[in-house]
Amino acid sequence: MPAEKAHRRSKTKQLHNHSIMSETRTIVSAAKKAISSNDDTDQVNELVNKAVQQLDKVAGKKLIHKNTAARSKSRLIASAKSATE
């Protein structure tokens, strides 16, 4: 009985985590796309900030490792900085 309940809980959790990670990938890719297409500086900064917040949120929930989030944030910010100069 307990194994069945644990299995149900893990499936529910997996669906929830999958949707959060999908949203994160969408936000990060939107920021990357804005950087590569040389959009308005304010818009790029807004999208990068949103991506950084999302990565922090996901790392806080331990869906990705904190160092992975830090590396992704660093790369995003560096590419945004070089694109806006």
N, C-alpha and C positions, 0 to 999 in steps of 0.2 A: 503493500500500500504506500509506504513513504516514497519508494522509488518512482511510483506513478505520479505522485504529486510533484516531486522534484522535476520530473521530466516535463510536466505541464508548465511549471514555473519557468524552466529554462527555455522552453519554446516561446513563451510569452515575452520573456526578457530579450531573447534573440531578435524577435520581430521589432521590439521597441528600439533596441540598439542599432539594428539595421537601418531603421528610418532616420535615426539621429546621424549616423555615419553618412548616409546618402545625402542628407541636408548639408553636412559639413563639406563633402566633396563638391557639391553644387556651388556653395558659397566660395570655396577656395578657387575653383575653376573660373568662376565669374571674375574674381579679382585678377587672376592670371591673364584672362582674356582682355580685361580692361588695360592691363599693363602693356600687353603686347600690341594692342591696337592704338596705342598712344592717345587714349582718351583724355578728357579734361583732368587736370591735376587734382582738383577737389573731388571729383568723382572717383578717381583712382584711390586717393587717400581714404575716402569713405568706405570703399569696398575692401581695402586692405585692413582697415580697422575692424570692420565687421568680421572678416575672416580670422583675424587674430583673436577676437573675442570668442568666436565659435570654437577655435582650436583650444583655447584655454578652458572653455566649458567642457569639451569632450575629454581633455586630459584630466580635468577635475573629477569626472565620472569614471576615470580609468578605462575608457574605451580605447584610447591609444596611450602609449607611454609618454610621460612628460618630456623626455628628451626628444622624442619624435615630433611632438608639438613645437618644442623650442626650435628645432632645426627647420621645420616648415615655416614657422613665423619669421625666422631670421632670413631665410631665402626669399620669402615674399617681400619683406621690407627692403632688403638689399636690391632686389630687382625693381621695385617701385621707385626707390631712390635714384637708381641709375637711369631709369626711363624718364623721370621727370626733370633730370638735369639737362 
